[in-house]
Amino acid sequence: MSAVSVLALLLVPPVSVQRRLWVRCSISTRAHHHGVHTRVPMPLLPASPPPLSLSRSLAAAAAASRRGRAVTCAAARGAASSSSASFDAAGFEAERLRLDAEARAGMASAAAVAGAEAADPKAWKWAIRKRVWDALEAEDVARDPRPVHHRIPNFDGAAAAADSLGRLDVFQDAQCVKVNPDSPQKQVRFLTLSGDKKLLTPQPRLRTGFFSVLESHMIPIGCIPEACTSVGAAKYGRPIGLDEKIKVDLIVIGSVAVDPSTGARLGKGEGFAELEYGMLRYMGSISDSTMIVTTVHDKQLVNDIPVEKLLVHDVPVDIICTPTQVIFTNTTIAKPQGIYWEKLSPEKLGQIRILQELKRHIESETGTTLPCGPSEKLPPTAQRRRRKRRR
């Protein structure tokens, strides 16, 4: 499909949300008219049974026999497609961890440089990130993988935050949900697949590919929890390209810090969430009306993200789910309209094959050369703690 035809895709307006009796539209509507955000404490959520959690996955697997697929995970693996059977899970995970370590090492050095140079335009972001990471670790709400520095941090109560998201109409009504691949959103991916929804998840750092699409019928019985991991998504998912016709109804995004009063959000500093969002806009898969949700710990809520300092590609959030509350931000921050090539450094472009292909495609189709952003020192990463071998 040509770039022109992709850009010409008509966006189908999202299905109007049918509020249940336990969610009062009037609360959110009144707040919206007054220009304030709405907090819905968890005690106000419905008394209906919550979605399945990962800890109940075995029970879900047993119940799956009702769907006429009463086979074990091991037997299903033996009958899986040749591509799945030949998948090198150990090699994939080793490469993912290597790239993860490299990236977090880079972010650490970038943060150090920003901290030492007060004039650095990104210094304020790193200061807020460090404060949140430090607080999560110091107050022992951080969870593995640790340390949480230079990651989308996993936290105590991540499953509860995901379950509160799962009770929202915007999630229940969605047919296709894009979810980031980080640890704290694993339960969101599980709820998506176990709810017979289509899961769209990016391949790690977009370095090995683009997005993978997963649906429950593609996954052997009992293996949905595995499919919620990066290795499982690569093993059972179907890779898609930029010419894929896919409508995304909801975006779930990971965050380091988020301001509930404005919807302003900070990620871990690599910019992949912004690139993924921009590419989905380019594909015509999402629009301004596509809701963006993040799940975080309450200690990740901040009130000092200066909206005027946000960049044009920074992605705001519409809803925040924590272990204790749901917040409708009614954000007025403009959502990115696509990929801002003039902001994309040669170093970042060199990391991501799919972006290089897209750039060549657009330039070939239009006969013009796309602009390039200023050179940058790419962010590094954090180190995983090595487990001691048992003797």
Disulfide bonds with the S-S distance in Angstrom:
Cys73-Cys223 1.98
